[in-house]
Amino acid sequence: MIIIEKSKEQKYADYVLWAIMAVSAVVLVIFFAWGYDTPYEENPDFNAPLFSDGLIILQIALIILCAFLMCGGAINSLTIGGKKNEELTTIADKVSNPIAWGTMVVSLVVGVIYGVTFKDEPMIINNEAWQNPTESIMSDICIWSIGILTLGTIVAAIYSMITRK
């Protein structure tokens, strides 16, 4: 068996991933363990968890961090970080960038098309009908993007497990 040593960047990425997972796990445990079943004052049929703000703040922080790192990675990939065509040796090297960019573009395009098509349909939020076309388009973009990117992640994970030697 050949052991390939991880680069310094891969080690840092692993540390960051484990840290994010640990913080997320702690926040979720706190969210579900304390005050999750607190009834909503105006309608006791609904819950009003005590630590909703902590969960929302964590999600906003992760979104901002992800957007920052994604833009930095894209700039690096398009400028100095990408391999030149003559250096591409394997099929994975040749298709990784187009797959990454293609998946992102497809997910955004599908979300925009679906959002614009159904922009006049009301959304039911907390038993109230909301009919703001901009919010409808944005939510459809997010939902479809999440779905397509999740599907792409699952396919990539299965492919990497099957082809691993």
Secondary structure, 3 states (H helix, E strand, C coil): CCCCCCCHHHHHHHHHHHHHHHHHHHHHHHHHHCCCCCECCCCCCCECCCCHHHHHHHHHHHHHHHHHHHHHHHHHHHCCCCCCHHHCCCHHHHHHHHHHHHHHHHHHHHHHHHHHHCCCCCEEECCEEECCHHHHHHHHHHHHHHHHHHHHHHHHHHHHHHHCC
